[in-house]
Structures are given as C-alpha cells and as structure tokens.
Amino acid sequence: MTWFNRQSRLVQLILLLIPVVNWVVEIIVRWSTFFKKGGAVRLVISLVVTFLGVFVGWIDCIWVLLFKKLFLQ
C-alpha cells in the first residue's frame, strides 16, 4: 500500500488502467492492507477484488483521479 501511495498520480492511473496489471495491483494492495491492519470490511473488499479485480480497478482508477486515494481505503 505504501509503495502504491508513493507513486505519482500518473503512475497510479496507468497501473489502474491496464486490465491485468490493475487486477494484480489491486490484489497486492488490498491483501497487504488486510494482513497489516485487519478488519472485516478489508477482508470483504480483498475477497471481492480477488474475483472482480478488473472492474474494481477501473472504479479505483476514477476514484484516484477524483480523490487521490483508493476506493474504500
């Protein structure tokens, strides 16, 4: 998560725009956040991202563009 947040907004948007790359980035960011901080909501989000990561990645791309952070983060 900290690695992703340290990237410039342009790099974050590019990582979230590419379909397979955004799924991998979403899985890494969401599961690492869950293992670090825990919580039921983070677990549910991590599971959703595991199966629907490409769609969540595109939502996160728009969210990062508008609010400069990941959706539900």
C-alpha positions as CSV (number, residue, x, y, z in Angstrom):
1,M,0.0,0.0,0.0
2,T,2.8,2.5,0.9
3,W,4.5,1.6,-2.4
4,F,1.4,2.5,-4.4
5,N,0.8,5.7,-2.4
6,R,4.4,6.8,-3.0
7,Q,3.9,6.7,-6.8
8,S,2.9,9.8,-8.7
9,R,-0.8,10.1,-9.7
10,L,0.1,9.5,-13.3
11,V,1.8,6.2,-12.5
12,Q,-1.1,5.2,-10.2
13,L,-3.6,5.9,-13.0
14,I,-1.6,4.0,-15.6
15,L,-1.3,1.0,-13.3
16,L,-5.1,1.0,-12.7
17,L,-5.9,1.5,-16.4
18,I,-4.2,-1.6,-17.8
19,P,-6.6,-4.5,-17.2
20,V,-4.4,-7.4,-16.0
21,V,-2.0,-5.0,-14.2
22,N,-4.8,-3.3,-12.3
23,W,-6.0,-6.7,-11.1
24,V,-2.6,-7.6,-9.8
25,V,-2.0,-4.2,-8.2
26,E,-5.5,-4.4,-6.6
27,I,-4.8,-7.8,-5.1
28,I,-1.4,-6.9,-3.8
29,V,-2.6,-3.6,-2.3
30,R,-5.8,-4.9,-0.8
31,W,-4.5,-8.1,0.7
32,S,-1.4,-6.4,2.1
33,T,-3.6,-3.8,3.8
34,F,-5.8,-6.5,5.2
35,F,-2.8,-8.5,6.6
36,K,-1.3,-5.4,8.0
37,K,-4.4,-3.7,9.6
38,G,-7.0,-6.5,9.6
39,G,-10.8,-5.9,9.8
40,A,-13.9,-7.4,8.4
41,V,-14.5,-4.7,5.8
42,R,-11.0,-5.1,4.4
43,L,-11.4,-8.8,4.2
44,V,-14.6,-8.5,2.2
45,I,-13.0,-5.9,-0.1
46,S,-10.0,-8.2,-0.6
47,L,-12.2,-11.1,-1.5
48,V,-14.2,-9.0,-3.9
49,V,-11.1,-7.7,-5.5
50,T,-9.7,-11.3,-5.9
51,F,-12.7,-12.3,-8.1
52,L,-13.8,-8.9,-9.6
53,G,-10.5,-7.1,-9.5
54,V,-10.5,-5.7,-13.0
55,F,-13.8,-3.9,-12.5
56,V,-12.8,-2.6,-9.1
57,G,-9.5,-1.5,-10.6
58,W,-11.3,0.7,-13.1
59,I,-13.5,2.1,-10.3
60,D,-10.3,2.8,-8.3
61,C,-8.8,4.5,-11.3
62,I,-11.6,7.0,-11.4
63,W,-11.5,7.3,-7.6
64,V,-7.8,8.0,-7.6
65,L,-8.3,10.6,-10.3
66,L,-11.0,12.4,-8.3
67,F,-10.0,11.9,-4.7
68,K,-6.3,10.9,-4.8
69,K,-6.9,7.6,-2.9
70,L,-8.2,4.2,-3.5
71,F,-11.9,3.5,-3.1
72,L,-12.8,2.2,0.4
73,Q,-9.2,2.6,1.6
